[in-house]
Amino acid sequence: MKPILYFLRSSEQKILTDMLHYAMRLDEVNKILSDIPKLAIYEEFYGFTSKDLGLYALVDNQLVGAVWIRRLNTDHGSNGYIDDMTPILNIAVLPAYRGQGIGSMMLEQLFVEAGALYDQISVSIVCDSSAIPFYVRHGFTQYGSDRNEKSFVDGSDVITMLKRLERAEIKRPTDGYDPRRWMD
């Protein structure tokens, strides 16, 4: 049951809409996306610009999770905003698949991809969340202890965490492929 990762494309908007429900803990507070219109900034028109990057995971051809970043600006008023050059991370794994390493697998691949474009990424997390150690394990550190942000979902206090990325050029298996030499 090894997950297969795919890049999120603009035509796969429904994946983000479905996964945002879990990324924002709406299942835990018994709400739906339409209850909180402010959350649309994290998924609306995803992939229409080069500011968006994401992956999703399938297990046995079933969607089990997604991770994506969006570069927003101060006018969006989003949780986790640091500056116009730092994209904001969202990640979701369906409850039945949590604790199996799928989130880590998606996040590590996203770091590789995002490292070719960005110096850092941020994430906003509810202060008492059990996910904080997950982010710390993946190299995130708390950013700005004097900020007083509230969750759009339920008004809980949130913190912003920051991950510095290693700049690297991405090498894909198809790089350098010469179709004239396929029989060699």
C-alpha positions as CSV (number, residue, x, y, z in Angstrom):
1,M,0.0,0.0,0.0
2,K,2.6,2.5,-1.0
3,P,1.2,5.9,-2.0
4,I,1.9,7.3,-5.5
5,L,2.5,11.0,-5.8
6,Y,1.3,13.2,-8.6
7,F,1.6,17.0,-9.3
8,L,-1.5,19.0,-8.7
9,R,-2.7,20.7,-11.9
10,S,-5.1,23.6,-12.3
11,S,-7.6,21.1,-13.8
12,E,-7.6,19.2,-10.4
13,Q,-9.3,22.0,-8.4
14,K,-11.7,19.5,-6.8
15,I,-8.8,17.7,-5.1
16,L,-7.9,20.9,-3.3
17,T,-11.4,21.8,-2.5
18,D,-11.9,18.3,-0.9
19,M,-8.6,18.3,0.9
20,L,-8.9,21.8,2.2
21,H,-11.7,20.5,4.4
22,Y,-9.2,18.3,6.2
23,A,-6.3,20.7,6.1
24,M,-8.4,23.3,7.9
25,R,-9.8,20.8,10.5
26,L,-13.4,21.4,9.3
27,D,-14.2,17.8,10.0
28,E,-13.2,18.3,13.6
29,V,-15.4,21.3,14.2
30,N,-18.4,20.1,12.1
31,K,-18.2,22.8,9.5
32,I,-18.0,22.9,5.7
33,L,-16.1,25.2,3.4
34,S,-19.0,27.4,2.6
35,D,-19.3,28.3,6.3
36,I,-16.0,30.1,6.1
37,P,-15.6,32.0,2.8
38,K,-12.2,33.4,3.9
39,L,-10.7,29.9,3.3
40,A,-11.2,30.2,-0.4
41,I,-7.9,32.0,-0.7
42,Y,-6.1,28.7,-0.1
43,E,-7.7,26.9,-3.0
44,E,-9.6,29.2,-5.4
45,F,-8.1,29.3,-8.9
46,Y,-5.2,27.1,-7.8
47,G,-2.6,26.5,-10.5
48,F,-3.5,29.4,-12.7
49,T,-0.2,31.1,-11.9
50,S,3.3,29.9,-11.2
51,K,2.9,30.9,-7.6
52,D,1.2,27.6,-6.9
53,L,2.8,24.2,-6.4
54,G,1.4,21.0,-5.0
55,L,1.2,17.2,-4.9
56,Y,-1.4,14.7,-4.1
57,A,-1.2,11.0,-3.0
58,L,-3.2,8.1,-4.2
59,V,-3.4,4.7,-2.5
60,D,-5.1,2.0,-4.6
61,N,-6.4,4.7,-6.9
62,Q,-8.0,6.5,-4.0
63,L,-7.2,10.1,-3.0
64,V,-5.7,10.0,0.5
65,G,-3.9,13.3,0.8
66,A,-2.6,16.5,-0.7
67,V,0.1,19.2,0.0
68,W,0.3,22.5,-1.7
69,I,1.8,26.0,-1.4
70,R,0.4,29.3,-2.6
71,R,2.2,32.6,-2.6
72,L,-0.3,35.1,-1.3
73,N,0.0,38.8,-0.5
74,T,-0.8,41.0,2.5
75,D,-4.2,41.9,1.0
76,H,-5.4,38.3,1.4
77,G,-5.1,38.6,5.2
78,S,-4.2,34.9,5.4
79,N,-2.9,33.1,8.5
80,G,0.7,32.2,8.1
81,Y,1.6,35.2,5.9
82,I,5.2,36.4,6.3
83,D,5.9,38.3,3.1
84,D,5.0,38.3,-0.6
85,M,7.8,35.9,-1.5
86,T,7.0,33.2,1.1
87,P,4.3,30.7,0.1
88,I,1.9,29.3,2.6
89,L,1.7,25.6,3.1
90,N,-1.5,23.5,3.4
91,I,-1.4,19.8,4.0
92,A,-4.1,17.2,4.5
93,V,-4.2,13.4,4.9
94,L,-7.6,11.6,5.2
95,P,-8.1,10.5,8.9
96,A,-8.0,6.8,7.9
97,Y,-4.5,7.2,6.4
98,R,-2.9,9.3,9.1
99,G,0.2,8.0,10.9
100,Q,1.4,6.0,7.9
101,G,4.0,8.4,6.7
102,I,2.0,9.7,3.8
103,G,2.1,13.3,5.0
104,S,5.9,13.1,5.5
105,M,6.4,11.6,2.0
106,M,4.3,14.3,0.4
107,L,6.0,17.1,2.4
108,E,9.6,15.9,1.7
109,Q,8.9,15.8,-2.1
110,L,7.3,19.2,-1.9
111,F,10.5,20.6,-0.2
112,V,12.5,19.3,-3.2
113,E,10.2,20.9,-5.7
114,A,9.7,24.2,-3.8
115,G,13.5,24.5,-3.2
116,A,13.9,25.2,-6.9
117,L,11.6,28.2,-6.6
118,Y,11.6,29.5,-3.0
119,D,13.9,30.2,-0.1
120,Q,11.3,29.4,2.6
121,I,7.7,28.4,3.2
122,S,5.4,29.0,6.1
123,V,2.5,27.3,7.8
124,S,-0.1,28.4,10.3
125,I,-1.0,25.9,13.1
126,V,-3.4,26.0,16.0
127,C,-1.3,26.6,19.1
128,D,-2.4,23.4,20.9
129,S,-2.3,21.2,17.8
130,S,-0.8,17.7,18.0
131,A,0.7,18.4,14.5
132,I,3.3,20.8,15.8
133,P,5.9,18.0,16.5
134,F,5.3,16.8,12.9
135,Y,6.3,20.2,11.6
136,V,9.3,20.5,14.0
137,R,10.5,17.1,12.8
138,H,10.4,18.4,9.2
139,G,12.5,21.5,10.1
140,F,9.9,24.2,10.8
141,T,10.6,26.7,13.5
142,Q,8.2,29.1,15.2
143,Y,8.2,32.5,13.5
144,G,7.5,35.7,15.4
145,S,6.3,35.0,18.9
146,D,4.6,38.3,19.4
147,R,2.0,37.8,16.7
148,N,-1.6,37.3,17.8
149,E,-3.4,35.5,15.0
150,K,-6.7,33.7,15.3
151,S,-7.9,30.7,13.2
152,F,-10.5,31.5,10.5
153,V,-12.1,28.2,11.4
154,D,-12.9,28.5,15.1
155,G,-11.0,31.6,16.5
156,S,-8.3,29.5,18.2
157,D,-4.9,31.1,18.6
158,V,-2.5,30.1,15.9
159,I,1.2,30.3,15.4
160,T,3.2,30.6,12.2
161,M,6.1,28.3,11.6
162,L,8.8,28.7,8.9
163,K,10.9,26.2,7.0
164,R,14.0,27.4,5.2
165,L,14.5,25.4,2.0
166,E,17.7,24.3,0.3
167,R,18.0,25.8,-3.2
168,A,18.5,23.0,-5.6
169,E,18.0,22.3,-9.3
170,I,15.5,19.5,-9.8
171,K,16.8,16.5,-11.7
172,R,14.1,14.3,-13.2
173,P,14.6,10.8,-14.6
174,T,13.7,12.2,-18.1
175,D,16.5,14.9,-18.0
176,G,19.0,14.2,-20.7
177,Y,16.8,11.6,-22.4
178,D,17.8,11.1,-26.0
179,P,15.1,9.2,-27.9
180,R,17.5,8.3,-30.7
181,R,19.4,6.1,-28.2
182,W,16.6,4.0,-26.8
183,M,18.1,0.7,-28.1
184,D,21.6,1.3,-26.7
